[in-house]
Amino acid sequence: MVPDFCASLFAEGCALLFPDYNNRFHDDLLDHMVGKWGVSATVHGQKFTLEREAEWVMNHQYLRIYEKSREVVPWLEGPFERTIFIGYNHRSKRYLVYELTVHGGDVPIEPEGFSYGVRNGNELKMVIKGPEIVVHQRFTWEPATESWHFQGRRVIEGKEQEPHVDQEAVRVKTSSK
């Protein structure tokens, strides 16, 4: 009797701590990002191109976005590369965003690479805060052109500045041979 009670108590405790692993994260906006994309980018006034690929991973709990520049980025003196994981916390009703880049942990934002996001219609806005910097990043789905627009803007004295990052992503067409 006691072992059954302990097992039942343990199972109830685990159910409170851990979500149902079969409860996948579904998001109709992020579903549009799945696939391969060609990206035209301007960062700090310099143009370059990226290849972007997005897919659902980890039991459909995160959208993984991987991108890498096709050329050396002048201000970086090498190719740009990053991976973004976007998930969702159902209790707090906000997106979780983990961003890993070629910059490593040496970024002016803390905690490095982590932010929260909120969705408003066809836009996912991430707010990245550091001790000396705040950045708003937006992924916006444009249904008419079936493309994505990404912008990063610093916030100074509560006001968004002009974009320091501006990207347009167009789906890569695959041949149907």
C-alpha positions as CSV (number, residue, x, y, z in Angstrom):
1,M,0.0,0.0,0.0
2,V,2.7,2.5,0.9
3,P,4.7,1.9,-2.3
4,D,1.5,2.5,-4.4
5,F,0.9,5.7,-2.5
6,C,4.5,6.9,-3.0
7,A,4.4,6.1,-6.7
8,S,1.1,8.0,-7.1
9,L,2.5,11.0,-5.2
10,F,5.6,11.0,-7.3
11,A,3.6,10.8,-10.5
12,E,1.4,13.7,-9.4
13,G,4.5,15.8,-8.5
14,C,6.0,15.1,-11.9
15,A,2.8,16.0,-13.7
16,L,3.0,19.4,-12.0
17,L,6.6,20.0,-12.7
18,F,6.7,18.7,-16.3
19,P,4.3,19.4,-19.1
20,D,2.6,16.7,-21.2
21,Y,5.4,15.7,-23.6
22,N,2.8,15.1,-26.3
23,N,1.5,18.7,-26.0
24,R,3.4,20.1,-29.0
25,F,3.8,23.8,-29.6
26,H,1.8,24.9,-32.6
27,D,2.0,28.4,-34.0
28,D,0.4,29.3,-37.3
29,L,2.6,32.3,-37.8
30,L,5.9,30.4,-37.2
31,D,4.7,27.6,-39.5
32,H,5.1,30.1,-42.4
33,M,8.9,30.2,-41.6
34,V,9.5,26.5,-42.0
35,G,11.6,25.9,-45.1
36,K,14.6,27.4,-46.9
37,W,15.0,31.1,-47.5
38,G,17.2,33.5,-49.4
39,V,17.8,36.7,-47.3
40,S,19.0,40.1,-48.4
41,A,20.4,41.9,-45.4
42,T,21.7,45.4,-44.5
43,V,23.5,45.6,-41.2
44,H,25.1,48.8,-40.0
45,G,24.7,50.1,-43.6
46,Q,26.5,47.2,-45.2
47,K,24.7,44.8,-47.6
48,F,25.2,41.0,-47.7
49,T,23.1,37.9,-48.2
50,L,22.2,34.9,-46.0
51,E,20.8,31.5,-46.4
52,R,18.2,30.7,-43.8
53,E,16.5,27.4,-42.9
54,A,13.9,26.8,-40.3
55,E,12.3,23.6,-39.0
56,W,10.4,22.4,-35.9
57,V,12.7,20.5,-33.5
58,M,12.7,18.8,-30.1
59,N,9.2,17.2,-30.3
60,H,7.9,20.3,-32.0
61,Q,8.6,22.5,-29.0
62,Y,10.9,24.9,-30.8
63,L,11.3,26.4,-34.2
64,R,15.0,26.3,-35.0
65,I,16.2,29.0,-37.5
66,Y,19.7,28.5,-38.8
67,E,21.3,31.2,-41.0
68,K,24.7,31.8,-42.5
69,S,26.0,34.6,-44.7
70,R,27.1,33.7,-48.2
71,E,30.1,36.0,-48.0
72,V,32.4,37.7,-45.6
73,V,30.6,40.5,-43.8
74,P,33.0,43.5,-43.7
75,W,32.3,44.8,-40.2
76,L,32.6,41.2,-38.9
77,E,35.6,40.3,-41.0
78,G,34.1,36.8,-41.5
79,P,30.9,35.1,-42.4
80,F,27.9,35.8,-40.1
81,E,26.2,32.7,-38.6
82,R,23.5,32.2,-36.0
83,T,20.9,29.8,-34.7
84,I,17.7,30.9,-33.1
85,F,15.3,28.7,-31.1
86,I,11.8,30.0,-30.6
87,G,9.5,28.3,-28.1
88,Y,6.5,29.2,-26.1
89,N,5.7,29.2,-22.3
90,H,2.0,28.5,-22.0
91,R,1.8,29.6,-18.4
92,S,3.3,33.1,-18.9
93,K,1.8,33.3,-22.5
94,R,5.0,34.6,-24.0
95,Y,7.6,33.4,-26.5
96,L,11.1,32.3,-25.4
97,V,13.9,33.1,-27.8
98,Y,17.4,31.7,-27.6
99,E,19.9,33.2,-30.0
100,L,23.4,31.9,-30.6
101,T,25.7,33.8,-32.9
102,V,29.3,33.9,-34.0
103,H,29.8,36.6,-31.3
104,G,29.6,33.9,-28.6
105,G,29.0,35.1,-25.1
106,D,30.8,38.4,-25.7
107,V,27.6,40.4,-26.5
108,P,26.5,43.6,-24.8
109,I,23.2,42.0,-23.9
110,E,22.5,39.9,-20.7
111,P,21.6,37.2,-20.4
112,E,23.5,36.5,-23.5
113,G,21.2,35.4,-26.3
114,F,18.0,35.1,-24.3
115,S,14.9,37.2,-24.7
116,Y,11.1,37.1,-24.5
117,G,8.7,37.7,-27.4
118,V,5.1,38.7,-27.9
119,R,3.0,38.1,-31.0
120,N,0.7,40.8,-32.5
121,G,-1.0,39.5,-35.6
122,N,1.7,38.7,-38.2
123,E,4.5,40.0,-36.1
124,L,6.7,38.5,-33.5
125,K,8.5,41.1,-31.4
126,M,11.4,40.2,-29.2
127,V,12.7,42.6,-26.6
128,I,16.4,42.1,-25.8
129,K,17.6,44.0,-22.7
130,G,21.2,44.5,-21.4
131,P,22.7,46.7,-18.8
132,E,23.4,49.4,-21.3
133,I,21.3,48.5,-24.3
134,V,17.7,47.6,-25.3
135,V,17.0,46.2,-28.8
136,H,13.6,45.4,-30.4
137,Q,13.7,42.7,-33.0
138,R,10.7,42.0,-35.2
139,F,9.9,39.1,-37.5
140,T,7.0,40.1,-39.7
141,W,5.2,37.8,-42.1
142,E,4.0,39.5,-45.2
143,P,1.2,37.2,-46.7
144,A,0.8,39.2,-49.9
145,T,4.4,38.5,-51.0
146,E,4.8,35.3,-48.8
147,S,8.0,36.8,-47.4
148,W,9.5,37.7,-44.0
149,H,10.8,41.0,-43.0
150,F,13.2,41.2,-40.0
151,Q,14.3,44.4,-38.3
152,G,16.4,45.2,-35.3
153,R,16.2,48.6,-33.7
154,R,18.0,50.0,-30.7
155,V,15.8,51.8,-28.1
156,I,17.3,55.0,-26.8
157,E,15.4,57.0,-24.1
158,G,12.3,54.9,-24.7
159,K,12.2,55.6,-28.5
160,E,13.0,53.1,-31.2
161,Q,15.8,54.3,-33.6
162,E,16.2,53.6,-37.3
163,P,16.9,49.9,-38.0
164,H,20.5,48.8,-37.7
165,V,19.5,45.4,-39.1
166,D,17.0,45.1,-42.0
167,Q,16.4,41.8,-43.8
168,E,14.0,40.5,-46.4
169,A,13.6,36.7,-46.7
170,V,12.1,35.1,-49.8
171,R,11.4,31.4,-50.0
172,V,13.9,29.4,-52.1
173,K,12.1,27.6,-54.9
174,T,13.0,24.0,-55.3
175,S,12.9,22.3,-58.7
176,S,10.2,19.6,-59.1
177,K,12.1,17.2,-61.3
